[in-house]
Amino acid sequence: MPKKFEFLEHTADVYVRAYGTDLKEAFENAALALFETMTDTSKIEPRIEDEVEVEAEDEKALLYSWLQEWLIKFDLTGNLYSNFKVESLEKMPNGLKIKGKAWGEPFDPAKHVQKIGIKSITYHRMEIDKKPDRVTLKFIFDV
């Protein structure tokens, strides 16, 4: 797959399109886009491992919660991440559950150039387009 994600035109916020061969990979690439919005992820070394687990009623709510959980993790720990792995994505009686890991390191202003601060994830213009061999996600970060 040539692109993991791309930034789309938007007047005030950051509009992202993330890709994957399946929903898991698309969610991994969406999380990578989150951190690429904030800094150059190629400069983040995989020195620490962290994980999140979230549940939601549908795929859009799961995408929102997945991204929000990584943003909260950054806010609480100061850790930046550059590699993501969805370990499980399963149906539950009341919706879906996702578990994933990420690797990165603590924010270092001398090493990690600050781009844009993200205030929150939004549902505005969120889309999930599933085809047999490709999943495309669209979402907006409020900056």
URZI-V546683 format. One line per field, one symbol per residue. phi: phi as a letter, one per 30 degrees, with the letter a starting at -180 (. if undefined). burial: # if it has 16 or more other C-alpha atoms within 10 Angstrom, else .. A space follows every 50 residues. Layout:
phi=???
burial=???
//
This chain:
phi=.dcdabccdadbcccbbcbadbdedddddddddeddddadddcccddbcb bbbbbadadddddededdddddedddcidcbbbbbddabbdceckbbbba bbbaadebedccddcbdcdacbdeidbbcccebacbcbabcdc
burial=...##........#######..#################.#..#...... #.####..#############.##....########..#......##### #######....#.....#..#....#.#......#######..
//
